[in-house]
Amino acid sequence: MTVDHYDPTPKFVQIANIVRAQIKAGELAPLDPIPSESRMVQMHGVARKTARMALRLLAEEGWVFTIQARGTFVSPRERWPESRE
C-alpha cells in the first residue's frame, strides 16, 4: 500500500492508515520496528515532515511508541485504542 497523491485525505493520515492496517492485519506485531521517517519518505514519496506527522499521530493514538536513538515500535496490544474500549 502507498499514498494516493490524488486523494484529498492528507498524506500523513493516509500513511497512518496504512501503518494502522498493517498492525491490525498482523503484518507488524507488537514491539516490531516501524519504518523510519526516511524510509517512509522513500516508500511514499512524501516530505519528511509528513512522515513525522504520521508517526506522531500513531503515537498519540497509542499504536506506536518511540525510543530516542532507537526508532519507533508497535505498542503492546493492550495499549492499542481498540483494547482500551
C-alpha positions as CSV (number, residue, x, y, z in Angstrom):
1,M,0.0,0.0,0.0
2,T,1.1,3.5,-0.7
3,V,-0.1,7.1,-0.6
4,D,-2.6,8.2,-3.3
5,H,-1.3,11.7,-4.2
6,Y,-4.7,12.5,-5.8
7,D,-6.8,11.6,-2.7
8,P,-7.9,14.7,-0.8
9,T,-7.1,12.9,2.5
10,P,-4.0,14.4,4.0
11,K,-0.9,12.3,3.2
12,F,0.1,11.9,6.8
13,V,-3.3,10.5,7.6
14,Q,-3.0,8.1,4.6
15,I,0.4,6.9,5.9
16,A,-1.0,6.5,9.4
17,N,-3.9,4.5,8.0
18,I,-1.5,2.2,6.1
19,V,0.6,1.5,9.2
20,R,-2.5,1.0,11.3
21,A,-3.9,-1.5,8.8
22,Q,-0.5,-3.4,8.8
23,I,-0.7,-3.6,12.6
24,K,-4.3,-4.8,12.6
25,A,-3.6,-7.4,9.9
26,G,-0.6,-8.8,11.9
27,E,2.0,-7.7,9.3
28,L,3.5,-5.6,12.1
29,A,3.4,-7.3,15.5
30,P,3.8,-5.7,19.0
31,L,7.3,-4.4,19.5
32,D,8.2,-4.7,15.8
33,P,10.0,-1.7,14.4
34,I,8.1,0.7,12.2
35,P,9.9,2.0,9.1
36,S,11.9,5.1,9.8
37,E,10.9,8.6,8.7
38,S,13.5,8.5,5.9
39,R,12.2,5.0,4.8
40,M,8.6,6.3,4.7
41,V,9.8,9.3,2.6
42,Q,11.3,6.8,0.1
43,M,8.3,4.4,0.2
44,H,5.6,7.0,-0.2
45,G,7.2,9.9,-2.0
46,V,6.3,12.4,0.7
47,A,8.2,15.1,2.7
48,R,10.0,14.1,5.9
49,K,7.6,16.4,7.9
50,T,4.7,14.4,6.5
51,A,6.2,11.1,7.7
52,R,6.9,12.7,11.1
53,M,3.3,13.8,11.4
54,A,2.1,10.3,10.6
55,L,4.3,8.8,13.3
56,R,3.2,11.5,15.8
57,L,-0.5,10.7,15.0
58,L,0.0,7.0,15.6
59,A,1.9,7.6,18.8
60,E,-0.9,9.9,20.1
61,E,-3.4,7.2,19.3
62,G,-1.4,4.6,21.2
63,W,-0.4,2.4,18.2
64,V,3.3,3.1,18.4
65,F,6.0,4.4,20.7
66,T,9.4,5.9,20.0
67,I,12.7,5.4,21.8
68,Q,15.1,8.1,21.1
69,A,18.1,7.0,19.0
70,R,16.5,3.5,18.6
71,G,13.4,4.0,16.5
72,T,9.6,3.7,16.6
73,F,8.0,0.4,17.5
74,V,4.5,-1.1,17.6
75,S,2.9,-0.7,21.0
76,P,2.0,-3.8,23.1
77,R,-1.5,-4.9,22.2
78,E,-3.1,-3.7,25.5
79,R,-2.1,-0.1,24.5
80,W,-3.9,-0.2,21.2
81,P,-7.0,2.1,21.1
82,E,-9.3,-0.9,20.4
83,S,-8.0,-2.7,23.6
84,R,-9.0,0.3,25.8
85,E,-12.7,0.4,24.8
